[in-house]
Amino acid sequence: MLSKTLKTGADIIYQSLIRNKVKDVFLYSGGSIMPTIDKFYNGSINYYVNTHEQNSGHSATGYAKMSNRTGVVISTSGPGATNLVTPLLDAQNDSVPLVAITGQVNLKNIGTDAFQEAPSTQITKSFTKDSFMVRDTGELEDAIDYAFKLANNGKKGAVHIDIPKCVSTNIFEKKENNIFQDKIRELENTKFLYNENDILEIVDIINNSEKPIAVIGQGALGSIYELTSFINKNSIPFTTTIHAKGILNDNSDLSMSWLGMHGHAGANYLVQEADCIIALGSRFDDRTTGNTDFYAPEANEKKQIIHVDIEPKQFNKSINSHYNIHSDVKTFLNEIKHKIKFNIRTNRKERVKELRKKYPFKHNIPLHDNINTPQAIKSIDNYITENKKKTRITTGVGNHQMMTYQFIDGNYPKKIFSSGSLGVMGAGLPYAVGVQIANPNDLVIDIDGDSSFMMTCSDMKTIMEYNLPVKIAVMNDSRQMMVNIWERLFFEERYTATINNNNPDFQQMAESFGLKGFKVDNFTDLQEKTNEFLSYEGPSLCEYVVEPEICLPLVGPGKALDDMILFDEYHSSNNKIVFDKSDVPS
């Protein structure tokens, strides 16, 4: 038996997690990681075992998005590590702090094609904040501390630590003056760098602009008070990315909702006509800019595009902004707050009001008492509004995702969580697991599409395993609807790979896992069924059998941000609502 005074690498890993204030971990076991996993037995850290390593990674990401804590996922070597590639990239792209710890074969076996060996760090190094193998047990403590600091330093993101089995089983003897101590010191010396003269010029531009707009990203989530003061003092209209929806209330008289490919048409028009754009914690993603050759022509001509970002690598990546301020949003807003003038901007408020009235999000009304996805989502929003219960919503990726952002009221931050940049179908359910664990008292709803849900539906077992009262709303239109629409619009209706002819009965599937199942296929029963489904005390799933529905507006490929397919224009030129069942061969 090992002396109590001697500690193995696995002991150090566990103690390092505690020291970094980790309360919850998502993990999946296997040979190379077992010495570390064993330390969780009767330990103080809660751990959750998903049905797949990818789900574990997404749950850790959802947990981090909700909790402001670092997500932690642990898996074994080989396929355990490679199955984390998608959640690691998803977290990195969406600036979510995630630390992944994977097992590796013994050092002497590396390079021999040993059982469950994979070049894990070589696979993940190109897209994470850092990915490294710890080869010396004496460096483990500092290596893990470095990973947590790096994941949360500047633009948050993913860090991958690969640990050979022998490193986790060897006796720990701290190695002083190791490379990870140097790396930690470098992070502690990180400073914001920007030109003070730029600040004065920016203030002058904002004060004197006639048609400014603030484009708010999730980088502003920690600056709500400062942001509110800035917006209200200068009466600047604002729009958000999907991640920042609700950071300021959608119902504000300066709000133009969210922008982009399926965003509010009015937001896209305001950006294109603006003479000054202030991007706050937003990185000019291609889905929010359209064709960059035509982006914000007047602001471009006047050289009045201002970009505030904590990550300097984002500057001039897609848009050539004229003022680049390397700073967090709070620091920047505090820097300028006393220099910004009070301005009523009556004409801008009137313009926002006009655009909101002219271009509301719309949807069709199906015939014969049928329902479509927007109606189902609006019934969910009705329930949330009526019951006034703090609600967190996750989504898969596709039409249902965009319609969730269109038809769910954004009246507080962190209400909706999606995979943004990477667009991971199937992220909705494991995200919901993580969000529910982070906020056990909130109502958590996964609004999913049939195709997205099928990718990770096995995590219904995880929900039951830990008695998580997650609600799953499956929009079943038997299609990968967003791509199916693109086939209709841009590929001459060649429906090649988007039809689900043999979906399961989702209600019966849920009940086989132990969830309470519901199903609704008509408008007469819609609200009543939704209320029953969402008020159920335990885990539940409702299958909404919906007609196919196009999501508009739509900025097509290669088009300018204000060159959209609009709802009224599209339907005035199409005799059919969207689809008949006969449109697609079975």
C-alpha positions, 0 to 999 in steps of 0.5 A, a space after each residue: 500500500 502506498 504511504 499516505 505521505 507519498 502522492 501519485 500524479 493522479 493525486 496531484 491532478 485531483 488536488 490541482 482541480 480542487 485548488 482551481 475551485 472545480 466543483 463539477 467535472 464531466 468524464 468518461 473512463 478508459 484504460 489510460 485515464 483510470 488512475 485519475 478517474 479513480 481519485 473521484 471515488 468518494 471525492 469532493 468533486 461532483 462528476 457526471 458520466 455522459 453517454 459519449 465523450 463528445 457529449 461530455 465535452 459539450 456538457 462541460 461547455 454548456 456548464 461553462 457558458 452558464 456558470 462563468 466557471 471553467 468547464 472540465 472534461 476528462 477522457 481516456 486516450 485514443 478515441 476518448 481524446 479524438 472524440 473531444 476534437 469537436 467540443 474543444 473546437 466549439 469551445 475555442 471558437 465561442 470563447 468558452 473556458 474549457 480544460 480537457 484532460 486526456 489519458 495517453 499510453 505509457 511514455 515507453 509505448 508512444 510511437 509504437 501504435 500501442 492500443 488506444 494510442 493517438 497523437 492527441 496533442 498534434 491533433 488539437 494543437 492547431 486550434 486550441 489555446 495550447 495543447 501539451 503532453 506532461 512527460 514529468 510527474 513533477 510538472 503536473 501541478 504547475 501544468 494544470 494551474 497553467 491550463 486553468 489560467 490560460 483558458 481564462 486569460 484574455 479571449 477565453 478558450 480551450 486548453 488540452 492536457 495529455 497525460 501518459 498513464 505512467 505520469 499519473 501513476 509515478 510518485 510526485 516530487 515537485 520539479 522546480 523551475 519548470 517551463 509551466 512556471 515560466 508560462 504562468 509568469 508570462 500570462 500574469 504580465 499580459 497587459 492591454 495595449 492601445 493608443 491613448 490618442 485613438 481614444 480621444 479620436 474615437 470619442 470625437 467620432 462617436 459624439 459627432 456621428 449622425 448614424 452610429 450603431 453599436 454591434 454588441 458581442 458576448 465579450 460585453 457580457 461582463 459589462 452590462 452596467 457600463 454598456 447600459 450607461 454608454 448606450 443610454 447617454 449617447 442614445 446609440 441604437 444597438 444590435 447583438 450577435 446571437 451570443 449577446 442576445 438579451 445582454 440589453 433588453 430586446 424591448 429597449 427603444 434603442 434595440 434592433 434585436 440581433 443581426 446577420 444571416 437570419 437576423 433582424 432585417 432592420 439590424 442589417 439595414 442599420 449597420 449598412 446605413 451607419 456612419 459609425 460602427 462600434 463593435 464591442 466584444 464582437 469579432 465581425 463573424 462572416 454570418 454577421 457581415 455578409 460579403 465584406 466587400 459591401 460591408 457598411 459603405 458609409 462607415 468605411 468611407 468615413 473611416 469610422 469602424 471601431 473595434 474593441 476586443 480583448 484578443 488583438 488577433 481578431 483585428 482586421 481578420 475579416 473587416 479592416 476596422 479603422 480603430 482597434 482597441 485591445 481591451 476588455 469592453 468594461 475597461 474601454 467604456 470606463 475610459 470614455 464614459 466621462 468624455 461621451 456627450 449626452 445626446 437624445 438622437 430622436 431621429 435614430 430612435 424613430 428609425 429604430 421604431 420604423 424598422 421594427 414595425 416594418 420588418 418584424 420576424 414573420 412566419 406562415 400560418 399552416 392550413 388544416 390546424 397544422 403547426 410549424 416550428 415558429 408556432 411551437 417556439 412561440 407557444 414555449 415563449 408564451 409559457 415562459 412569459 406567463 410563468 415568469 420562471 427564469 429559463 435557460 434555453 439550448 438549441 441544436 443547429 439549423 432552422 429551429 435554432 434561428 427561429 428560437 432566436 427570432 421568436 424567444 424574447 431576449 429580456 435577460 442575458 444568458 437566456 439562449 445557448 447555441 454553438 455559434 461559430 462551429 455550428 455543431 448539430 447535436 450540441 443542444 442536449 448535452 449543453 442542456 445537461 451542463 446548463 441544468 447542472 450549473 443552474 439546478 433551479 432554473 427551467 432548462 429547455 433544449 429546443 432541438 431539430 429532429 436531425 440535431 437531436 438524433 446526433 446526441 439523443 443518447 444523453 437522455 440516459 444522462 438526464 435520467 441517470 442524474 434526475 435532471 429535469 431538462 425539457 426537450 422540445 423536438 421540432 420534427 419536420 423530417 428534414 435537415 431543414 436549413 440545408 434542405 432550404 438551401 437545396 431548394 433555393 440554390 441547388 434547383 430543388 435537388 434534395 440529395 441528403 436532407 430528408 429523414 424518411 424514417 424518424 423514430 417516434 420521439 415520444 416513445 423513444 423518450 419514454 423508453 429512456 424513462 422520460 415523460 413523453 408528449 406529442 402535439 401535431 395540431 394548433 388547437 392543442 398546441 398551447 395546452 400541450 406545451 404548458 403540460 410538457 413544460 410544467 411537468 416536474 421531471 425530465 420530459 420530451 415533447 415531439 412537435 410534428 411540424 410542417 416544413 417552414 423557411 426561415 426568413 430573412 436570409 442573406 444569401 451566399 456572397 450577398 451584402 448584409 442588406 441584400 436579403 430574401 425577405 418574407 413578404 417578397 419571397 411569399 409574394 413570388 411563390 404560390 405555395 406556402 413553402 412545401 407540400 409533402 409531394 415536393 420531396 420524393 420519399 
